[in-house]
Amino acid sequence: MIGSETCWTEMSSFCKAVMGPKEAEESEGRSCRCSPYAGSEVVGADVLTYSHFNLGRKKIGDDLQNVFVRYVKNEASEHDVKIIQDTLAIYFPVSKEAERQSERSGEFQSVDCLICRSAFGALFDLVREGQSDQRLIEAVSTLCASLGFVTPRACRGVIELNIPILTFIIRTTPRALPRTFCGLVLQRSHDPLFCPYDDPRFEWTVSLPARRSSKIIDRESEARNRPLTIAVISEAHIDPLYVANGVADCNEPTCCRKGQIPRTHIYEYSNEEPLIKDGVIKIDNKDMMNLDITTQIRNRTKIKQVDRRNSPPAGFWGDYRNCDTPLWAYDDAIQRVATAHRNVDLVYYMGDSIDHHVWETTYELINEVNAHIIDKMRKEFGNNVLVIPSIGNHESQPTNQFAPSTVRGDKLNTTWLYEGLARKWDFYLTAEAKATVRQMGAFAMRVRPGLRVISVNNNVAFKSNWWLVYDPLDAKRHLDWLVQELHKAELAGDKVHILGHIPPGVHDFTYTWTREYNRIVTRFASTIAGEFTGHTHGDEFKIFYSLENGRPISIAWGAGSVTAYTNFNLNYKIATIDPRTFEPTNFVSFIYNLTEANLTPHRRPRWFQLYDFRSAFGLRDLSPTSLDALVRRMATERNRHLIGLYSKFLLKMSDRRWPYCNDWCKIDNLCRSVVTVLWRRERCEELRRLFWFG
């Protein structure tokens, strides 16, 4: 534990420079106080309040972490409350301003990073002082609600669901730090310095077996030369409480649900002169919050009344706004696939069955929706069509939380989900597959002679999974298992389809996980015949390149979504699979226009073919080499027809997205297709140069 003398030695040069020697000495234990719980590291962010930092003037600063602590303990002064109000007044517009920028400089940490570290630092202090979960829930909920951006109900719901997990991790994990929580949840795809955490526990590697010759099996007689047909479906996001003609522009983050009320006002922020760097300043090489810009922020922020007459009600078949899927819209999609494509051999379901009302999810509703998803598929496709599911990040309770199998406590474990899904999926799974589902939410099965499907639970490596801080090696264990299953397939001469909810390369995974997954794909490229993902709701693909020689080696095909959340048309895809190589030879996507469907609520939507992938892009095959050549053509074509086509398909011709996708939008969409390791963006930047400069 660091004593006050050690803390003062570390901080004295800064405090004396800002306040002068006498005032700095008097402020010891307040303005320059270290947390006693972080070994050699100051837990809270160094955040000073009102100071122009003129060295000749006396300005008193304060550590925001300590302000948060006093607030929760009902010891906050009026000055403390003003500090919190001003800090949060800066946070929202400046953090939104940062999100709109495609690149961020590593020179300054973000406003959100500094505030996050202070808030988590305060939580660490309070937990270790013995504050109860209930006291923390009450205080943090009150603070959240006071901001006015989210309703008190939504604030309390999210906090009540997540506090037990956070406090358990803090109490039981000595190496957990506030900076790790914040670095993960605020992770950005383009900048490793946005909110760095430097936790050595996250640096690990998987062991890969040496390459051996695999069996060569003649599949002519087994396949009978008939291609496999696979229906690929994802992102149901069913809201069992959806109300047609309900409130689609509500006062909560997700709308169209029973009991919600209309939004009465919105906040508009003028950003003609960006304030990102003004929000954080450096003093003695430390990043500090600059609350002197609060007045500028407030002058730019306007509260605008919402005219309810200009806000149409929720559509019958769904809504482009922040609304999930009506039960009947999901049912219609499954009926459509089953009746229009009677030659389907397999169904791949990529997960995310549960709605986005994350503040009021319950075990009961999650179980009911998970059961309906699979029961409806079995009813429509019959007993002869195998359904292979994957778990989405929304299936857990609370959302995004996937605990290691060793965690068994009430409101903590994920065992309830895995055991429930093993029962619901029982008809489709082998005994061995059910056993691994119960253990880790993943399974492997041979679904045809020569073809195995491995359904991975990659949600364990999701940046919003708090349990990553508790045990970073749990994600490694899942990849170790994947290596074992791929090796079995290789030795047997089988090909493999990998199903994983979240695609790699975006900001959702830890860097180590994406790097190691790419090593696995590189090693087993001759065994992996296809990868299938969901999560993004867009219809996209990702190209994997060998980490050994840079050649394109594999493709992960995104499924799209059967939800309109947010601003999408619903879609599903039909994949044609070569009967010998088990590689995809084509994809055909089907959608309906939500605007059109909602004009005739009592008539089923008019589904139509959006594209035939090979025909649309003039491809001979869907090999990684062909897709690599295609993205280069997209980036270099003078009339930009191909890249426009790709964005049209990715955005599923949404009335709310496609017409507004300019050249920046198009190259951003294309850029993501060549990034599969977090922060390794060389190919992306090459495509940008080709696109803009030829």
C-alpha positions in Angstrom: 0.0 0.0 0.0 1.3 3.5 -0.9 1.5 5.8 2.0 0.7 9.5 1.8 4.4 10.4 1.9 5.2 8.3 -1.2 2.1 9.7 -3.0 3.2 13.3 -2.1 6.7 12.7 -3.5 5.3 11.5 -6.8 2.8 14.3 -7.2 4.6 17.2 -5.5 6.2 18.8 -8.6 2.8 19.0 -10.3 0.9 20.3 -7.3 3.5 22.9 -6.5 3.6 24.1 -10.0 -0.1 24.6 -10.2 -0.9 25.8 -6.6 2.3 27.0 -5.1 4.2 25.2 -2.3 2.1 26.2 0.7 -1.3 25.5 -0.8 0.0 22.3 -2.3 1.2 21.1 1.1 -2.2 22.0 2.7 -4.0 20.1 0.0 -2.1 16.8 0.6 -4.6 14.0 0.9 -7.2 15.9 -1.1 -6.1 17.4 -4.5 -3.0 15.1 -4.8 -4.3 12.1 -3.1 -3.3 8.6 -4.3 -5.4 5.6 -4.0 -4.0 3.1 -1.5 -5.2 0.1 -3.5 -3.2 0.1 -6.7 0.3 -0.9 -5.8 2.7 1.5 -7.5 0.0 3.0 -9.8 -2.3 6.0 -9.2 -5.7 4.5 -9.8 -7.8 7.5 -10.7 -7.2 9.7 -13.7 -5.3 12.9 -12.9 -8.2 15.3 -13.5 -8.0 18.8 -12.4 -11.0 21.1 -12.3 -11.0 24.9 -12.7 -7.5 26.1 -13.6 -6.0 28.3 -16.3 -2.7 26.9 -15.1 -1.0 30.3 -14.9 1.9 29.4 -12.6 1.8 32.7 -10.8 -1.8 32.4 -9.8 -3.3 30.1 -7.1 -5.8 27.7 -8.5 -7.0 24.8 -6.4 -7.5 21.5 -8.3 -9.1 18.3 -7.2 -9.0 14.6 -8.2 -12.2 13.7 -9.8 -12.0 10.2 -8.4 -12.2 11.6 -4.9 -15.1 13.8 -5.9 -17.0 10.7 -7.1 -16.2 8.9 -3.8 -17.5 11.7 -1.7 -20.7 11.9 -3.8 -21.5 8.2 -3.3 -20.8 8.5 0.4 -23.2 11.6 0.6 -20.2 13.8 1.6 -20.1 15.9 -1.5 -20.0 19.7 -1.2 -21.7 22.1 -3.5 -18.4 22.6 -5.2 -18.0 18.8 -5.7 -21.5 18.6 -7.3 -20.5 21.5 -9.6 -17.3 19.7 -10.6 -19.4 16.6 -11.5 -21.9 18.6 -13.4 -19.3 20.4 -15.4 -17.3 17.3 -16.1 -20.3 15.5 -17.6 -21.3 18.6 -19.5 -18.0 18.3 -21.3 -18.1 14.5 -21.7 -21.1 14.1 -23.9 -20.4 16.6 -26.7 -16.7 16.1 -26.8 -16.9 12.3 -26.8 -19.4 12.5 -29.6 -17.2 14.9 -31.5 -14.4 12.3 -31.2 -16.5 9.5 -32.5 -17.2 11.5 -35.7 -13.5 11.7 -36.5 -12.0 8.9 -38.4 -8.5 9.2 -36.8 -7.4 10.3 -33.3 -4.0 11.5 -32.2 -2.2 9.6 -29.5 -0.9 12.8 -28.1 -3.9 13.3 -25.8 -6.0 10.7 -24.0 -9.7 11.0 -24.6 -12.1 12.9 -22.3 -14.1 9.7 -21.9 -11.0 7.8 -20.9 -10.1 10.2 -18.2 -13.6 10.3 -16.8 -13.9 6.5 -17.0 -10.7 5.9 -15.1 -11.8 8.3 -12.3 -15.2 6.7 -12.1 -13.8 3.2 -11.9 -11.1 4.3 -9.5 -13.8 5.6 -7.2 -15.7 2.3 -7.5 -12.5 0.5 -6.5 -12.1 2.7 -3.5 -15.7 2.4 -2.4 -15.8 -1.4 -2.8 -12.6 -1.8 -0.8 -13.9 0.5 1.9 -16.8 -1.9 2.3 -19.7 -0.1 0.6 -22.5 -2.5 -0.1 -23.8 -3.2 -3.6 -27.1 -1.7 -2.7 -25.6 1.6 -1.6 -23.5 1.7 -4.8 -26.5 1.0 -7.0 -28.6 3.7 -5.3 -25.8 6.4 -5.6 -24.7 5.6 -9.1 -28.3 5.4 -10.3 -29.0 8.8 -8.9 -26.0 10.3 -10.5 -26.8 8.7 -13.9 -30.4 9.9 -13.7 -29.4 13.5 -12.8 -27.7 13.8 -16.2 -31.1 13.8 -18.0 -29.8 11.9 -21.0 -31.2 8.5 -19.9 -34.4 7.9 -17.9 -34.0 6.9 -14.2 -35.5 3.5 -15.0 -32.9 2.8 -17.7 -30.1 4.1 -15.4 -31.1 1.9 -12.5 -31.8 -1.2 -14.6 -28.3 -1.2 -16.2 -26.5 -0.4 -13.0 -28.5 -2.9 -10.9 -27.7 -5.7 -13.4 -23.9 -4.9 -13.7 -22.8 -3.8 -10.2 -22.8 -7.3 -8.7 -20.4 -8.5 -11.4 -18.1 -5.5 -11.1 -17.9 -5.6 -7.3 -17.2 -9.3 -7.4 -14.3 -8.8 -9.8 -12.9 -5.9 -7.7 -13.1 -7.9 -4.5 -11.6 -11.1 -5.9 -9.0 -9.9 -8.5 -6.0 -8.2 -7.0 -4.5 -7.5 -10.4 -7.7 -5.8 -11.8 -7.2 -2.1 -12.4 -9.6 0.8 -13.4 -7.5 1.5 -16.5 -8.0 -2.1 -17.8 -11.8 -1.8 -17.5 -11.7 1.5 -19.3 -9.2 0.5 -21.9 -11.3 -2.4 -23.0 -14.8 -0.8 -23.0 -13.5 2.3 -24.8 -11.3 0.5 -27.3 -11.2 2.0 -30.8 -10.5 0.2 -34.0 -8.0 2.8 -35.3 -6.0 3.9 -32.3 -4.3 1.7 -29.7 -3.4 4.8 -27.6 -7.0 6.0 -27.3 -7.2 4.7 -23.7 -4.3 2.3 -23.2 -4.3 -0.2 -20.3 -1.0 -2.2 -20.7 -2.1 -5.2 -18.6 0.5 -7.9 -19.1 -2.1 -10.6 -18.3 -3.6 -10.0 -21.8 -0.4 -11.0 -23.6 -0.6 -14.7 -24.4 -0.2 -17.1 -27.3 -1.9 -20.4 -28.3 0.1 -23.4 -29.2 -0.3 -24.7 -32.7 0.5 -28.2 -33.8 3.1 -28.9 -36.5 1.7 -29.3 -40.0 1.2 -32.8 -41.2 -0.2 -34.2 -44.4 -4.0 -34.7 -44.0 -5.9 -37.5 -45.4 -7.1 -37.1 -49.0 -10.6 -38.5 -49.4 -12.5 -38.9 -52.6 -16.0 -37.5 -51.9 -17.4 -38.0 -55.4 -19.7 -40.9 -54.4 -20.5 -39.4 -51.0 -21.5 -36.0 -52.3 -23.3 -37.3 -55.4 -22.2 -34.0 -57.1 -25.1 -32.1 -55.5 -24.2 -28.8 -53.9 -25.2 -28.1 -50.4 -27.7 -25.3 -49.8 -27.3 -23.4 -46.5 -29.7 -20.7 -45.2 -27.7 -18.2 -43.2 -29.8 -16.2 -40.6 -28.7 -13.8 -37.9 -29.7 -11.1 -35.4 -33.4 -11.9 -34.7 -33.4 -9.4 -31.7 -37.0 -10.2 -30.9 -38.8 -7.8 -28.7 -41.7 -9.8 -27.2 -43.2 -6.5 -25.9 -43.1 -4.7 -29.3 -46.2 -2.6 -29.9 -47.2 -1.8 -33.5 -48.2 1.8 -33.7 -46.4 2.3 -30.4 -43.8 5.0 -29.5 -40.8 4.8 -31.9 -39.2 8.0 -30.7 -39.2 7.5 -27.0 -37.2 8.8 -24.0 -35.1 5.6 -23.7 -32.3 4.1 -25.7 -34.5 1.5 -27.5 -38.1 2.1 -28.3 -41.4 0.6 -29.7 -42.0 -1.3 -26.5 -45.1 -1.5 -24.4 -45.3 1.2 -21.7 -42.8 3.7 -23.2 -43.5 7.4 -23.5 -42.5 9.9 -26.3 -39.3 11.9 -26.0 -40.0 15.5 -25.2 -36.7 17.1 -26.0 -33.3 16.5 -27.7 -29.9 18.0 -27.2 -28.3 19.7 -30.2 -24.6 20.6 -30.1 -22.9 23.0 -32.4 -19.4 21.8 -33.3 -18.2 24.4 -35.8 -15.0 24.8 -33.7 -14.0 21.3 -32.4 -13.1 21.2 -28.7 -11.6 17.7 -28.5 -8.1 18.8 -27.6 -9.3 21.6 -25.4 -11.1 19.1 -23.2 -7.8 17.4 -22.2 -4.6 19.3 -21.6 -1.1 18.3 -20.5 0.6 19.5 -17.3 4.0 18.0 -16.4 3.3 15.4 -19.1 0.1 14.3 -17.4 -3.3 14.4 -19.1 -5.7 16.7 -17.3 -9.4 17.5 -17.7 -9.9 21.2 -18.5 -13.2 22.3 -17.0 -12.6 25.9 -18.1 -14.3 25.0 -21.4 -17.6 24.2 -19.7 -19.1 27.6 -20.5 -18.2 27.2 -24.2 -19.8 23.7 -24.2 -23.0 25.0 -22.6 -23.2 27.9 -25.0 -23.1 25.4 -27.9 -25.7 23.0 -26.4 -29.3 23.7 -27.1 -32.3 21.8 -25.7 -34.9 21.5 -28.5 -38.5 20.5 -27.9 -39.8 17.6 -29.9 -43.0 18.0 -31.8 -44.8 14.6 -31.3 -46.8 15.3 -34.4 -43.7 14.9 -36.6 -42.8 11.5 -35.1 -44.6 8.6 -36.8 -45.6 5.7 -34.7 -43.8 2.3 -34.8 -44.3 0.3 -38.0 -46.1 -3.0 -37.9 -43.3 -5.0 -39.5 -40.6 -3.2 -37.5 -39.0 0.3 -37.6 -35.8 1.8 -38.9 -35.4 3.7 -35.6 -34.0 2.2 -32.4 -36.5 -0.6 -32.3 -36.1 -4.4 -32.2 -38.1 -7.0 -34.1 -41.7 -7.8 -33.6 -42.3 -11.5 -33.0 -44.4 -11.8 -36.1 -41.7 -10.3 -38.3 -39.2 -12.9 -37.2 -41.9 -15.7 -37.8 -42.5 -14.3 -41.2 -38.8 -14.4 -42.1 -38.4 -18.0 -41.0 -41.6 -19.0 -42.9 -40.4 -17.2 -46.0 -37.0 -19.0 -46.0 -38.6 -22.4 -45.4 -41.3 -22.1 -48.1 -39.2 -20.3 -50.8 -36.1 -22.5 -50.5 -37.3 -26.1 -50.0 -33.9 -27.4 -51.0 -32.2 -26.1 -47.9 -29.9 -28.7 -46.3 -28.7 -26.8 -43.3 -29.5 -23.6 -41.4 -26.7 -21.5 -39.8 -28.1 -19.2 -37.1 -25.5 -16.7 -36.0 -27.1 -15.6 -32.7 -28.4 -12.4 -31.0 -31.9 -13.5 -30.3 -32.6 -11.0 -27.5 -33.6 -7.4 -27.7 -31.6 -4.2 -27.0 -33.6 -3.2 -23.9 -30.5 -4.0 -21.9 -31.7 -2.3 -18.7 -34.7 -4.6 -18.3 -33.6 -8.0 -19.6 -34.7 -11.0 -17.4 -33.8 -14.6 -17.2 -37.4 -15.5 -18.0 -37.7 -13.4 -21.2 -34.3 -14.6 -22.4 -35.3 -18.2 -22.0 -38.7 -17.7 -23.7 -37.1 -16.0 -26.7 -34.3 -18.5 -27.0 -36.9 -21.3 -27.0 -39.0 -19.5 -29.6 -36.1 -19.0 -32.0 -35.3 -22.7 -32.3 -38.8 -24.0 -32.0 -40.0 -21.9 -34.9 -37.1 -23.1 -37.1 -37.9 -26.7 -36.3 -41.6 -26.2 -37.0 -41.0 -24.5 -40.4 -38.0 -26.5 -41.7 -39.1 -29.9 -40.3 -37.0 -32.5 -38.6 -34.8 -33.3 -41.6 -33.1 -29.9 -41.8 -30.2 -29.5 -39.4 -30.1 -26.2 -37.6 -26.6 -25.2 -36.3 -26.8 -22.2 -33.9 -24.2 -19.9 -32.4 -24.5 -17.7 -29.3 -24.7 -13.9 -29.6 -23.5 -11.4 -27.1 -27.1 -10.4 -26.3 -28.1 -13.9 -25.0 -26.4 -13.4 -21.6 -27.8 -11.8 -18.5 -26.8 -9.1 -18.2 -26.0 -8.4 -21.8 -22.4 -9.1 -22.9 -21.4 -10.9 -19.7 -19.8 -14.4 -20.2 -18.2 -15.7 -17.0 -15.6 -18.4 -16.9 -17.0 -21.8 -16.1 -15.4 -21.7 -12.6 -17.7 -18.8 -11.6 -20.9 -20.3 -10.1 -22.4 -17.5 -8.0 -26.0 -16.3 -8.3 -26.3 -13.3 -10.7 -22.7 -14.0 -11.8 -22.5 -17.3 -13.7 -23.3 -18.0 -17.3 -23.9 -21.7 -16.7 -27.7 -21.1 -16.6 -27.5 -19.9 -20.2 -25.3 -22.8 -21.5 -27.4 -25.4 -19.7 -30.6 -23.8 -21.0 -29.4 -23.7 -24.6 -28.2 -27.3 -24.4 -31.7 -28.3 -23.6 -33.3 -26.1 -26.2 -30.9 -27.3 -29.0 -31.1 -30.9 -27.8 -32.8 -32.1 -31.0 -30.0 -31.0 -33.2 -26.9 -31.7 -31.1 -24.9 -34.9 -30.5 -24.2 -35.9 -26.9 -20.6 -34.6 -27.2 -21.7 -31.3 -28.6 -24.2 -30.8 -25.8 -21.5 -31.5 -23.2 -19.3 -28.7 -24.5 -22.2 -26.3 -24.8 -22.9 -26.8 -21.1 -19.3 -26.2 -20.4 -18.4 -23.3 -22.6 -21.3 -22.4 -25.0 -19.4 -23.9 -28.0 -19.5 -27.2 -29.9 -18.2 -29.1 -32.8 -20.1 -31.6 -35.0 -19.7 -33.5 -38.2 -22.8 -32.5 -40.2 -21.9 -34.3 -43.4 -19.3 -36.9 -44.4 -16.2 -34.7 -44.8 -17.7 -31.6 -43.2 -17.6 -30.4 -39.6 -19.1 -27.3 -38.1 -17.4 -25.6 -35.2 -19.6 -23.1 -33.4 -17.3 -20.9 -31.3 -18.4 -18.7 -28.4 -16.2 -15.7 -29.2 -18.3 -13.5 -26.9 -15.9 -14.3 -24.1 -13.3 -12.0 -25.8 -15.8 -9.2 -26.4 -14.5 -5.9 -25.0 -17.7 -5.2 -23.0 -17.4 -8.5 -21.1 -16.3 -7.5 -17.6 -15.1 -11.0 -17.0 -12.1 -10.4 -19.3 -10.6 -8.4 -16.4 -11.2 -11.2 -14.0 -9.6 -13.9 -16.1 -8.0 -12.8 -19.4 -6.9 -16.4 -20.1 -10.5 -17.7 -20.4 -10.6 -16.4 -24.0 -7.4 -18.3 -24.6 -8.9 -21.5 -23.4 -11.7 -21.1 -26.0 -9.1 -20.7 -28.7 -7.1 -23.7 -27.4 -10.3 -25.7 -27.8 -10.8 -24.4 -31.3 -7.2 -25.5 -32.2 -7.9 -29.0 -30.9 -11.1 -29.4 -32.9 -9.4 -28.1 -36.1 -6.5 -30.5 -35.6 -9.0 -33.4 -35.2 -10.6 -32.4 -38.5 -7.3 -32.0 -40.2 -6.1 -35.5 -39.2 -9.5 -37.0 -40.3 -9.3 -35.2 -43.7 -12.5 -33.2 -43.0 -13.2 -29.6 -43.9 -14.6 -27.1 -41.4 -17.0 -24.3 -41.3 -16.5 -22.0 -38.3 -19.5 -20.1 -36.9 -18.8 -17.2 -34.6 -21.1 -14.4 -33.7 -18.6 -11.5 -33.8 -16.3 -10.9 -36.8 -12.7 -10.3 -36.0 -10.7 -7.1 -36.7 -13.2 -4.6 -35.5 -12.9 -2.9 -32.1 -15.0 -5.5 -30.4 -12.2 -8.0 -29.6 -9.0 -7.6 -27.7 -5.9 -7.3 -29.8 -4.4 -10.5 -28.6 -7.5 -12.5 -29.4 -7.6 -11.2 -33.0 -3.9 -11.8 -33.5 -4.1 -15.4 -32.2 -7.3 -16.2 -34.1 -5.5 -15.0 -37.3 -2.6 -17.3 -36.4 -5.0 -20.2 -36.1 -6.6 -19.4 -39.5 -3.2 -19.1 -41.1 -2.2 -22.5 -39.7 -5.4 -24.3 -40.6 -6.2 -22.5 -43.9 -6.3 -25.8 -45.8 -8.9 -27.2 -43.4 -11.1 -24.2 -42.9 -13.5 -24.1 -45.9 -15.6 -21.2 -44.7 -16.3 -18.8 -41.8 -19.7 -17.3 -41.0 -20.4 -14.3 -38.6 -23.1 -11.9 -37.5 -23.2 -9.1 -35.0 -22.8 -6.0 -37.2 -26.2 -6.2 -38.9 -24.6 -5.2 -42.2 -24.1 -7.7 -45.0 -20.3 -7.7 -45.4 -17.3 -10.0 -45.7 -13.7 -10.1 -44.3 -10.6 -11.4 -46.0 -7.9 -13.1 -43.9 -4.3 -12.9 -45.1 -1.6 -15.3 -44.1 0.6 -14.0 -41.3 3.4 -16.0 -42.9 3.4 -14.8 -46.5 0.6 -12.2 -46.8 -1.5 -14.3 -49.3 -5.3 -14.2 -49.0 -6.3 -17.4 -47.3 -9.8 -17.3 -46.0 -13.1 -15.4 -46.0 -15.5 -14.7 -43.2 -19.0 -14.0 -44.5 -21.3 -11.8 -42.6 -25.0 -12.8 -42.4 -26.7 -9.4 -42.1 -29.8 -9.4 -39.9 -33.5 -10.2 -39.6 -33.9 -7.1 -37.5 -34.3 -3.5 -38.7 -32.2 -2.3 -35.7 -31.0 0.3 -36.6 -31.8 1.7 -40.0 -31.6 -1.6 -41.9 -33.9 -3.7 -44.0 -34.3 -7.3 -42.9 -32.4 -9.9 -44.9 -31.3 -13.6 -45.0 -28.8 -15.3 -47.3 -28.7 -18.6 -49.2 -25.2 -20.1 -49.6 -24.3 -22.6 -52.2 -21.5 -25.0 -51.1 -19.3 -27.1 -53.3 -20.0 -30.8 -52.4 -16.3 -31.8 -52.5 -14.4 -28.8 -51.1 -17.2 -27.5 -49.0 -16.2 -23.9 -49.9 -18.9 -21.4 -50.8 -19.5 -21.0 -54.5 -22.2 -18.3 -54.2 -24.4 -16.2 -51.9 -27.8 -14.9 -52.8 -29.3 -12.3 -50.4 -33.1 -11.6 -50.0 -34.6 -8.5 -48.3 -37.8 -6.5 -48.1 -38.1 -2.8 -48.0 -39.4 -1.8 -44.5 -41.0 1.4 -45.6 -43.0 -0.5 -48.3 -44.0 -3.3 -45.9 -45.3 -0.9 -43.3 -47.7 0.7 -45.8 -49.7 -2.6 -45.8 -49.5 -3.9 -42.3 -52.0 -6.8 -42.8 -50.2 -8.1 -45.9 -47.0 -10.1 -45.6 -43.9 -8.3 -46.8 -42.7 -8.6 -50.4 -39.3 -10.3 -50.2 -37.1 -9.9 -53.2 -33.6 -10.9 -54.3 -31.1 -8.1 -53.5 -28.1 -9.7 -55.2 -26.5 -12.8 -56.6 -22.9 -12.2 -55.4 -21.0 -13.9 -58.2 -23.2 -12.4 -61.0 -23.2 -8.9 -59.4 -19.5 -8.6 -59.2 -18.6 -10.8 -62.3 -16.6 -13.4 -60.3 -15.5 -16.9 -61.5 -15.4 -18.1 -57.9 -15.5 -16.9 -54.3 -11.9 -17.8 -53.4 -9.9 -15.5 -51.1 -7.7 -14.7 -54.1 -10.8 -13.6 -56.2 -12.1 -11.5 -53.3 -8.7 -9.8 -52.8 -8.6 -8.9 -56.4 -12.2 -7.6 -56.2 -11.6 -5.2 -53.3 -8.6 -3.7 -55.2 -10.9 -3.2 -58.3 -13.4 -1.5 -56.0 -10.7 0.9 -54.8 -9.3 1.7 -58.2 -12.3 1.7 -60.5 -12.7 5.2 -62.0 -16.5 5.3 -62.1 -16.7 3.7 -58.6 -19.5 1.4 -59.6 -18.3 -1.7 -57.8 -17.6 0.0 -54.5 -21.0 1.6 -54.7 -22.6 -1.8 -55.3 -20.8 -3.2 -52.3 -22.1 -0.5 -50.0 -25.6 -0.9 -51.5 -25.5 -4.6 -50.6 -23.8 -4.1 -47.2 -26.4 -1.5 -46.2 -29.2 -3.6 -47.7 -30.7 -0.7 -49.7 -31.9 0.8 -46.5 -34.0 4.0 -47.0 -32.2 5.5 -44.0 -28.6 4.5 -44.9 -28.0 3.8 -48.5 -28.9 7.2 -50.1 -26.6 9.0 -47.6 -23.5 6.8 -48.1 -21.0 9.1 -49.7 -17.5 8.3 -50.8 -16.1 8.4 -47.3 -18.8 6.0 -46.2 -18.0 3.7 -49.1 -14.3 3.5 -48.5 -14.8 3.0 -44.8 -17.1 0.0 -45.6 -14.5 -1.4 -47.9 -11.6 -0.8 -45.5 -13.2 -3.0 -42.9 -13.1 -6.0 -45.3 -9.3 -6.3 -45.1 -8.8 -5.8 -41.3 -8.9 -8.9 -39.3 -6.3 -8.1 -36.6 -7.1 -5.2 -34.4 -5.0 -2.1 -35.2 -3.2 -3.7 -38.2 -4.6 -1.4 -40.8 -1.9 -1.4 -43.5 -4.1 -3.0 -46.2 -7.0 -0.7 -45.2 -4.8 2.4 -45.6 -3.5 1.1 -48.9 -7.1 0.8 -50.2 -7.7 4.4 -49.0 -4.7 5.6 -51.0 -5.8 3.8 -54.1 -9.3 5.1 -53.8 -8.4 8.8 -53.3 -5.3 9.1 -55.3 -5.3 6.2 -57.7 
